[in-house]
Every structure is written in structure tokens, then in C-alpha cells.
Amino acid sequence: MYTRTFFRKEITMKKLFSILFLTCSCLSLAEHRISWEAVGELPAQKSYEKNIGTAGLLQGMIDDYVVVGGGANFPIKPLTEGGAKVTHKDIYLLKENKKGLEVLEQTQLDTPIGYGASVSTGKEIYYLGGSPEAAHNKDVLKVSVENGKMKVEKVADLMLGFENGVATYQNGKIYYGVGKIENEEGKLKNSNRFFVLDLQTGENKELAYFPGEARQQTVGQVLNGKFYVFSGGSSVSYIDGYAYDFEKNVWEKAADVVVDGERILLLGANSIKVSENEMLVIGGFNYYLWNEANDKLSNLKDKELADYKAQYFGKEPFRYEWNRKVLVFNAKENTWRSIGEVPFDAPCGAALLKHGKMMYSINGEIKPGVRTPRIFRGEFR
């Protein structure tokens, strides 16, 4: 549930966003409310005039620094006009101020990155796979900050090429998988394989298979000592959830993503941990429309396919009915609930970060092929 306050018509859209409030009745944080405001945009990538927004970003916190970058968009021509997707090399070092996030540094990596898995330890960020270049989609990069400057270095290799998967850090090891993973033919395919990388030795080891169907773009967090992984999709939508026991190397069933009888697809969503028991999720495609679109785009032909593409990709963002609900999963109670809605277009593939009482939603896709350049800041009150 949320309340909106509107002033005179001449108020700018940016100012309007700053007075939209998301009221939370049951989130276990002080004052039980999140207030949102738009706080700017990222600078243009080098050699581009404007940053039109990206999806699939590298993301993380290092102490009180925000690091984001990479990701992909359609900067030359829109997807509807046959534009090619471009994956970027630029990464940004930002820090909070009263107005939002100040850009302290912008640099370029040697290779483009997008749709890999980001893992933050608090002191560094590890980025797994996610390169459109086959020679680099096994790379494990470490991003650190020294004397106010970013340092990026390759520190390990994954067992197989990897993107659009889930990952977490636990006791010097990174657990990863359940995404697009390189198969025997050297192609990235949806998978339910699961691995662990020992950061000290560089050794990769395969663990128990994720028990759901092969998929990509799940969300997950470590809650109460277990790794909870939910939803995702392939050619169809999934809402199931499972918890991985690190000590026993087994998965157990967790609650499906159902709120008030509604199935909610978290494909493309992102999550943050808000307490030992709870994770918060923003974004996700529509469960039923995703299935319908996949079916028609795969099976229609010729004029029928062209007509469907024209009407499907030409709609306004709200007509895709992507998930605007702010969801909370409680591991102790094994339950999902909604605590309101975001007062902006639902993002998929956005960066979502938490620092103290502040939360940032950075860029993301707001309809197929279209990104937003905006950064939104939510304050837990």
C-alpha cells in the first residue's frame, strides 16, 4: 500500500517522484515506511553522448561506496527497429550525498560485461562470468577500492561459462549456478547445476543439483544460514523456491512466490537482504504474459509473427504488467507478503543495493528492449 501526494501541474516529473511515498505496514525496519525519490542518472559510457540506461549490471557495496557498471542496452537503434544489443565496459564508483549518488570515478574494463553474477563481501565485489566474449565468460573479477580508486583484477576461473545465474558468498567461498551454463557443446544453456568456488585455492567443485527445472534469472539470499533461491524462467515461468543447506549439501523446498493467491514471477527481479530472516524483492516479469509471449514468439510465423511483434513490443510499459509490488520473504515463517508498490515503472535487470537505511534501484529494463537511465533512492523511515 502506498500514498501519493500531487501538487500543481507545472511541477517537474523529477520533483514529483521525490514526493511519492511507499508505506510499509509490516517490514521489520524502523518507522515501517520507505520514501522514494529520483536522484539522477549515470554518466554516458565513453564514446556515447548519453547513457540511456542499462540492464544486467555489475553491482555491489564496498564499505560506503556504490559500484555499478557494465550491462547492456540498444544505444544505436531501438530493438523495434532492428537495433543490436551492446554490452558495455564502463564501471562507476559512487558515494552517497544529500542529493543522491556522486560519481567519483568512471573507468573502462578491458572487456564488456553484462548479466554475470555479482557477489559483495563488504570489502570487495566478485563478478562471475557475464561476458559476451566466450574467452571471458569464465572470468572471476574482483573489484576493490584503494585510496578512493577502483582496482579490478581477474582472480579465478569458473568451471564453465556462466551468465544470468545466482551466486552468494559464504565463509571464503562463492556458491553459484542455476543459470545459463556452458554445456558439452560449448553453448550457454539454461541449467540447474550448482557449484562452489574456493577463493583461496581457486578450486571449483560441483554440488547437489538445484531440484527445480533448468532456468535462469532467479533471485536468492542467505537467510538464517541457508541459501534461498526463487523463481526464474526458461521458455515458461517458475515460481518455486528452495533452500540450500551448506553443511549437508542438500536442497529443501521453500514457499512458492504466491501473494494473496497471485503467482508472481521474479524473472528479472533483484533482491536485498534486510535482516537475518528477510529478503526484499523488486521487479519481475508478469507470470502469464511471459508464458504467452514466449509461446507466440516461438510458434507464430510470417505475417502473424510480424503483427504480434508490432503490437507486443509497441506497448507502453504499464501494459506489460511487470511486478511493481515490493515483496518480502520471511525465512523463519516461510512466507511471502507484499508491502506496497514502487511509484515508478517496474524494473527488470536493475541494480538493487542497500546501505544502512538507504536502498538504490539503478537503471534496468522497463519494457522489452527499453531501459531507464534513472536512479531511485528509497529511504527506510
Disulfide bonds with the S-S distance in Angstrom:
none
